[in-house]
Amino acid sequence: MEAFRELDIEPVELLPSGELRLPSGKIIGHRDYKHIYKQRPRLPDDREQVVINKLAIEYRRSKHGPLMIKQGEDKMIRMEQKISAKDQMKVLKAQNKK
């Protein structure tokens, strides 16, 4: 402790979760929580133009059905169908192995 005082270093605080709180307020986490720290949540895009486009897409889908779908949306739908087909194949393969 004398070395800390001589070098003017403040001690860290040990939290009940096993993490360390530095004097600056930052928290150093334990490696057991690595999967939580690696997550990068996406914040919603609240720009006016983005919100307007989302509302327009919803309106087209509800009012006009699939006839008015844009090309970009069409690609997304085909990609979702492709992923769904792959998932179905995995299930069928798993059932065949039994």
Backbone bond lengths (Angstrom), bond angles and torsions (degrees), N, CA, C in turn:
res aa  C-N    CA-C-N  psi(-1)  N-CA   C-N-CA  omega(-1)  CA-C   N-CA-C  phi
1 M - - - 1.446 - - 1.526 111.06 -
2 E 1.338 115.76 -30.08 1.469 117.97 179.23 1.519 110.85 -63.92
3 A 1.326 116.48 -37.72 1.460 120.43 -179.51 1.527 110.43 -62.78
4 F 1.331 116.32 -37.32 1.465 119.94 178.21 1.529 110.91 -64.44
5 R 1.347 115.48 -42.54 1.476 119.18 -179.21 1.527 110.93 -67.25
6 E 1.330 116.54 -40.09 1.465 120.11 -179.52 1.530 111.63 -64.58
7 L 1.315 115.86 -37.20 1.459 120.18 -179.36 1.533 112.34 -89.95
8 D 1.316 116.96 2.24 1.463 123.23 179.96 1.535 111.27 57.82
9 I 1.351 115.11 47.65 1.469 121.87 178.41 1.524 107.75 -108.35
10 E 1.329 115.62 127.52 1.462 119.83 178.49 1.532 109.21 -81.88
11 P 1.325 118.01 144.82 1.471 120.09 179.76 1.532 111.13 -73.26
12 V 1.339 115.12 156.63 1.460 120.60 177.58 1.528 109.13 -90.14
13 E 1.323 115.27 159.35 1.465 120.97 -179.87 1.524 108.48 -106.45
14 L 1.322 117.71 130.37 1.459 122.67 177.36 1.521 108.48 -89.19
15 L 1.321 116.72 120.36 1.463 122.04 -179.23 1.525 110.29 -86.70
16 P 1.326 118.60 158.11 1.478 121.25 -179.68 1.532 113.39 -59.72
17 S 1.316 117.86 -24.49 1.465 121.48 -179.21 1.532 112.10 -79.80
18 G 1.334 117.69 -5.08 1.457 121.35 -178.76 1.518 112.82 94.68
19 E 1.313 117.39 1.49 1.458 121.59 179.31 1.522 109.47 -88.88
20 L 1.326 116.33 161.88 1.461 121.68 178.50 1.519 109.90 -111.81
21 R 1.316 116.61 132.70 1.463 121.07 174.71 1.521 108.01 -101.63
22 L 1.324 115.42 119.61 1.459 120.97 179.98 1.525 109.90 -78.88
23 P 1.326 118.04 160.46 1.462 120.70 178.31 1.532 112.78 -58.10
24 S 1.315 117.98 -25.33 1.469 120.98 179.20 1.518 111.76 -76.21
25 G 1.352 117.61 -10.70 1.458 121.30 -179.39 1.518 112.82 101.66
26 K 1.324 117.71 -13.29 1.458 120.47 178.43 1.517 109.91 -72.65
27 I 1.334 115.43 151.54 1.457 120.99 -178.23 1.518 109.18 -114.37
28 I 1.318 115.74 130.69 1.462 122.10 175.52 1.512 106.16 -100.21
29 G 1.337 115.48 121.00 1.456 119.94 -174.96 1.510 113.50 -91.93
30 H 1.305 114.34 162.88 1.454 122.28 177.88 1.526 109.16 -82.30
31 R 1.305 117.36 150.84 1.465 120.71 -177.18 1.531 112.69 -62.77
32 D 1.326 118.18 -21.29 1.466 120.53 177.61 1.526 111.60 -63.39
33 Y 1.311 117.05 -23.57 1.468 121.33 -178.03 1.525 112.15 -98.96
34 K 1.322 117.79 14.65 1.466 121.92 -176.20 1.527 112.12 -58.15
35 H 1.328 116.90 -40.06 1.471 119.43 -178.83 1.524 111.72 -64.97
36 I 1.308 116.94 -27.13 1.463 120.25 177.90 1.521 110.11 -78.50
37 Y 1.315 117.28 -42.12 1.467 120.91 -178.30 1.526 112.01 -66.80
38 K 1.347 117.50 -29.23 1.462 120.43 -177.35 1.531 112.68 -73.94
39 Q 1.311 117.76 -15.52 1.460 120.13 -178.33 1.520 110.24 -67.05
40 R 1.322 115.24 138.53 1.461 121.97 178.33 1.523 108.94 -125.04
41 P 1.315 117.78 87.23 1.467 118.92 -178.21 1.528 111.44 -66.04
42 R 1.320 115.85 141.49 1.466 120.62 178.21 1.519 108.72 -89.83
43 L 1.310 115.27 128.73 1.449 119.67 176.26 1.522 109.02 -80.35
44 P 1.327 116.82 145.41 1.469 118.37 179.46 1.523 110.88 -65.01
45 D 1.320 115.94 143.90 1.459 122.05 -179.42 1.525 108.10 -88.15
46 D 1.321 116.50 106.73 1.462 121.64 -175.04 1.520 113.51 -99.77
47 R 1.343 116.76 14.75 1.458 117.89 178.09 1.520 109.36 -63.55
48 E 1.305 116.09 145.07 1.459 121.65 -174.27 1.527 112.17 -56.30
49 Q 1.323 117.52 -45.52 1.469 120.88 -176.81 1.527 110.92 -64.74
50 V 1.332 117.59 -38.16 1.463 121.15 -179.77 1.522 110.05 -66.40
51 V 1.322 116.68 -43.60 1.465 120.80 179.46 1.529 110.05 -63.20
52 I 1.316 116.80 -42.84 1.469 120.60 179.46 1.530 110.34 -61.38
53 N 1.331 117.08 -43.89 1.469 119.80 179.08 1.519 112.07 -62.87
54 K 1.319 117.42 -41.08 1.468 120.46 178.57 1.520 110.85 -63.04
55 L 1.331 116.71 -42.69 1.461 120.24 178.49 1.525 111.05 -64.62
56 A 1.333 117.20 -39.25 1.462 120.82 179.27 1.529 110.66 -63.89
57 I 1.322 116.90 -40.34 1.464 120.55 178.66 1.525 110.38 -63.77
58 E 1.323 116.71 -45.90 1.464 120.01 177.75 1.521 111.40 -59.55
59 Y 1.315 116.31 -41.61 1.451 120.81 -179.36 1.529 110.43 -62.92
60 R 1.336 116.58 -45.73 1.465 119.92 -179.47 1.518 111.17 -61.99
61 R 1.321 116.48 -41.03 1.471 119.80 -179.41 1.522 111.17 -65.68
62 S 1.303 117.13 -42.18 1.462 119.61 -176.06 1.526 111.82 -75.95
63 K 1.306 118.33 -37.31 1.464 121.89 -173.96 1.523 112.71 -86.57
64 H 1.334 116.94 -43.12 1.453 120.05 -170.91 1.526 113.41 -111.75
65 G 1.291 117.55 -6.80 1.455 119.64 178.94 1.515 112.62 71.62
66 P 1.327 117.54 -158.99 1.466 121.28 -173.79 1.530 114.26 -72.47
67 L 1.328 119.19 -6.94 1.459 120.08 -177.59 1.517 112.83 -70.28
68 M 1.323 117.89 -28.31 1.455 121.40 -174.16 1.532 112.96 -100.85
69 I 1.303 118.53 21.13 1.460 121.18 -177.06 1.531 109.54 -73.86
70 K 1.322 116.36 134.88 1.466 121.64 177.51 1.522 110.33 -71.80
71 Q 1.322 115.62 165.48 1.462 120.02 179.81 1.525 111.28 -61.76
72 G 1.315 117.26 -42.33 1.467 120.51 -179.00 1.511 111.69 -62.35
73 E 1.309 116.31 -40.49 1.462 120.23 178.46 1.522 110.00 -67.56
74 D 1.335 116.33 -37.40 1.455 121.26 179.68 1.523 110.04 -61.10
75 K 1.335 117.01 -41.19 1.464 121.09 177.98 1.529 110.35 -63.00
76 M 1.331 115.61 -41.66 1.467 119.63 -179.79 1.528 110.26 -63.08
77 I 1.310 116.37 -41.69 1.462 120.28 -179.34 1.525 109.93 -64.50
78 R 1.350 116.90 -44.01 1.466 119.66 178.99 1.523 111.17 -63.38
79 M 1.351 117.47 -38.09 1.455 120.67 178.82 1.533 110.42 -65.31
80 E 1.336 117.15 -41.32 1.461 120.83 178.13 1.523 110.69 -63.55
81 Q 1.341 116.92 -39.78 1.465 120.66 178.37 1.522 110.62 -65.12
82 K 1.324 116.80 -39.01 1.462 121.27 179.75 1.533 110.15 -64.49
83 I 1.328 116.25 -43.86 1.467 120.48 178.67 1.515 110.13 -63.73
84 S 1.331 116.45 -41.49 1.455 120.98 178.76 1.526 110.63 -61.82
85 A 1.331 117.01 -41.78 1.462 121.04 178.99 1.528 110.64 -63.23
86 K 1.338 117.04 -40.81 1.467 120.28 178.15 1.524 110.56 -62.22
87 D 1.339 116.48 -43.16 1.464 120.30 179.04 1.521 110.91 -61.88
88 Q 1.329 117.34 -40.23 1.452 120.82 178.84 1.524 110.71 -64.18
89 M 1.337 117.02 -38.99 1.459 120.45 178.45 1.530 111.05 -63.54
90 K 1.335 116.23 -40.21 1.465 119.51 178.76 1.520 110.46 -61.05
91 V 1.340 116.57 -41.87 1.464 120.56 179.87 1.521 110.03 -64.91
92 L 1.319 116.93 -43.55 1.467 119.93 179.66 1.521 112.19 -63.62
93 K 1.351 116.20 -39.87 1.466 119.50 177.77 1.517 110.59 -63.40
94 A 1.326 116.58 -41.29 1.456 121.12 -179.94 1.536 110.12 -64.00
95 Q 1.327 116.55 -38.16 1.467 119.59 179.73 1.532 110.62 -69.78
96 N 1.332 117.99 -34.24 1.454 121.51 179.14 1.530 111.96 -67.61
97 K 1.335 116.69 -31.65 1.463 120.30 -178.12 1.521 111.56 -72.25
98 K 1.327 116.64 -22.36 1.465 119.68 -178.99 1.457 110.30 -73.79
